[in-house]
Structure formats: C-alpha cells, structure tokens
Amino acid sequence: MLGIMKYSQCEYQQAVKFYEKSLEINRKTLPEDAPSLAPTYGNIGAVYYNMGEYSKALEYYEKAHKIYEISLPPTPPDLATSYNN
C-alpha cells in the first residue's frame, strides 16, 4: 500500500524502498517463486522504468514473468500481461 502511494506521488525512490521491504518480509516465509511475489517484482520494475533505469526494470519484470510462467497455467491474464509489460 505504501509503495503504491509513493509511486502514484512520483516518489520513486521511496516506492522502491517500500516494495523492497515487502519482498524482504515475504521472502522470509515464502518460496522464491511464490505467486504472491510477482506483483511486487512487477511494481519495482515499473518504478525503475519510470526512473529511466531500464536494465533494472527489465531485471524485475523478468523475475515477475518467471514466477508467472512457473505458477500459472499458460493462458491466464497475468501471464499475458507479463509479456506485454
């Protein structure tokens, strides 16, 4: 929630901090490929994209995409979206 708010206010560095904190907490109890992590990876990718840091954005988009590929059937909207972003 805080990451989304900072992102919408164009406070990108703060948004990344909140998203990274969320990942840190969730990774303590979830496997690396847990489907619930994918949206956060995608959000971090979006922040870096808007900051013009395209290689970092791609890194996080690819992490989200990999999770979607592993955890979802081949035709759900989330998987299609990960190809589009």
N, C-alpha and C positions, 0 to 999 in steps of 0.2 A: 504494500500500500504506500509506504513512504517513498520507495523508489519510483513508483508510478507518478506520485505527486511531484517529486523533484524533476522527473523527466518532462512532465507537462509544463513545468515552470522554466524549462530550458536550463536547469541547474544540473548539467550532465555529470559533472564530477561527483556531486553529492548523490545523484541517482546510482552511479556505478558503485559507490561505497555501500549503499543500502542493498542493492542487488547482490553484491559480493558477500555481504554479511548474511543474507538469506541463504546463499549457497553454502557458506561455511557451516551454518547451523544445520541445514538439511543434510549435508554430506556426512554428518556425524551419525545419523541414524538410517540413511537411505543408501542403497547401492548407487554407484556412479551412473548407471543407465536408468534410474528411476524416471518414469514418465513425468512426474510432477516437477522435475528439474528442468525439463526442456523449455517451458515458457520463460523461466528466469534467464537461461542462457540466451534465448532469443531477445529478451528485453535488453540484456547487456550488449548484444550485437547491435541493436537499434540505437542505443546510446552512442556507442563508438562510431557508428555510421554517421550519425548527426554531428559528431565532433570532427568528422573528416578523417578518422583513423580507420581506414578501410581494411587494412590487414587484420587488425584486432577484431573488427566487426565480423569479418569472414570467419575467423577462428571460433567465435562464439556461435555464429549461425551454423557452422558445421557441427559443433557439439550438439546443438539442439536437433539438427537434422538427423544425426546419427542415432540419437535416442528415439526419435520418432520412427525411424526405419526399423529399429530393433523391437520396439514395444507396440507398434500399431499394425493392424492389417494394411495391406498395400493400397487401399483406396480411401482412407478417411480424409476429411478436410484438413486436419492438422498436418498430415504428411504432404498434401498438395501445397499447402501454404508454405511449408518449409522449402519447397522447390522454388516458389515464387519470390521469397524474400532473398 
